[in-house]
Amino acid sequence: MDTKNNPDPIYRLRHQDKEVILVGTAHVSQQSVDLVQQVIQEEKPETVCVELCAGRFQTLRQSDNWQQMDIIKVIKEKKAFLLLSNLILAAFQKRIAAKLEVRPGQEMIQAIETAEAMGAAVHLADRDVRVTLARTWGQMGWWARCKLISQLVLSFGQTDEIKAEDVEAMKQKDMLAAILDEVGQSLPTVRRTLIDERDQYLTEKIRTAPGQKIVAVVGAGHVPGILKYWDQPVALAQLESMPPKGRLGEVVKWLVPAIIVALLVYGFFMGGKEVGLNMLVGWSLATGVLAGVGALLAMAHPLTVLSSILVAPIAAIHPLIAAGWVSGLVEAFSRKPQVRDFERLQEDIQSMRGFWHNKVTRILLVVAFTNLGTTVGIFVAFPLMMKLL
């Protein structure tokens, strides 16, 4: 296939004795689905690489994976915020796909089905999504996490304005560069782990795939990075490892509660019993009430709201407990998700109303909003306590 003057995002690359045909796609584009099928049928490769890991491959093949999720385990393993972000990202893609009548990931499914029909091997080239999300989340501060989720939530209202030609335009290099530059400026960690690291990972997995003739199907956003790293060495083991926890984060986690406790003790001993009690009451009201407000915004059960108010003042000064974890568990037991909640999860996440209506996502919102309310309460309580000294 002559691609010299071809507007389609197709590139021919060489690595040692391998020929690689790199195809960039829009993940919710019917034209991309058709292009993938055409390229594989015409090129007749020995191997087809797809931008999927084992987990995402199973998700595409098995639609009932959500029904097997243990929401209690998610909360206990402190992954509620991580899962919520992932669901919001999935929801954004699903809403665009629904608007354009294309199944999310259809171009990858098409690549796999066409490869299997032609007897070509299928090679999963992407990094495990759990490692990618964990590396992204672990390197983001609290404010960056809140900013990411808020940007994703705000994006819900923008999908109605997206047309099929806009999605196809995303495959043009200049627009993609502009989008990535914007992401890099607002959330550089997100760009580094979601884009740059995966560009390197995909590059190494594609050029070491079995066979001498390979078709690689990836999202168009990764094409510039793969071209950039194609002739550079990549440390695959490093990209697959979990990042160590930063020392600064650990210090802050213990330092802030220590300062609060020291202020309370100082208030009782130096300011007297009345000052100490006023400081304690101010601390409890600020953290407890705002945590309760967060739970209310998530439309939590009354028992959940009450637990948030009672637990937040203690959790805010305990580095190993978060008020959101407690409120999330209370919500899960008070309104235990039923089978239909898991069955409707993929449909419900496509709307804001669905996020709050579905018991699974509501639990995640309770965790996130309660923790956010508690954090705001700490910032409110601290200056109030200082004024009482």
Secondary structure, DSSP 8 states (H G I E B T S, - for coil): ---TT--S-EEEEEETTEEEEEEEE-TT-HHHHHHHHHHHHHH--SEEEES--HHHHHHHH-TTGGGG--HHHHHHTT-HHHHHHHHHHHHHHHHHHHHHT--TTHHHHHHHHHHHHHT-EEEE-S--HHHHHHHHHHTS-HHHHHHHHHHHHHGGGGGGG--HHHHHHTTSHHHHHHHHHHHHHH-HHHHIIIIIHHHHHHHHHHHTSSSSEEEEEEEGGGHHHHHHHTTS---HHHHHS-----HHHHHHHHHHHHHHHHHHHHHHHHS-HHHHHHHHHHHHHHHHHHHHHHHHHTT--HHHHHHHHHHHHHHTT-TT--HHHHHHHHHHHHT---HHHHHTHHHHTTSHHHHHHSHHHHHHHHHHHHHHHHHHHHHHHHHHHHHH-
